[in-house]
């Protein structure tokens, strides 16, 4: 009798563990969309927004205030790429549209496809930094040895809290050649 009860108990346990595994898989699959919603709602993680050029042109410029925008570049571990901002910082008036660029050159010895992922600090500033054009919006193919300037056109809206004097726009460049095709 105890053998049957033990077998029945084991079967129930295996069933419960199976449900836990399926639930964990489902949760892992849903993490990216849930994380994106969380970032949109809270403004955390420094994700930047996208704005149409016409909408940016309609912004009111605050000529009495300046904010320093710092530009930082990072490479994914082991990536043999030259990647740098054209300038390290820019003083901007909230509400005005600005363009700068970043330079990248493939030093890998083979063709590659790269993708830059942006981040903004402090996190609250990400809600107010919006781009009309950015190399980060799409993957960047590079032939061996090829280099090029890649523009970024952005605006910091005039709703940026007054206590934020410096905003850091950072890009991390990844090699996505293997996943691109």
Beta strands, then each sheet from edge to edge (+ up, - down):
strand 1: 49-50
strand 2: 67-75
strand 3: 81-85
strand 4: 89-92
strand 5: 97-106
strand 6: 112-121
strand 7: 129-134
strand 8: 140-142
strand 9: 147-156
strand 10: 166-175
sheet 1: 1+ 7+ 9- 5+ 3-
sheet 2: 4+ 2- 10- 6+ 8-
end
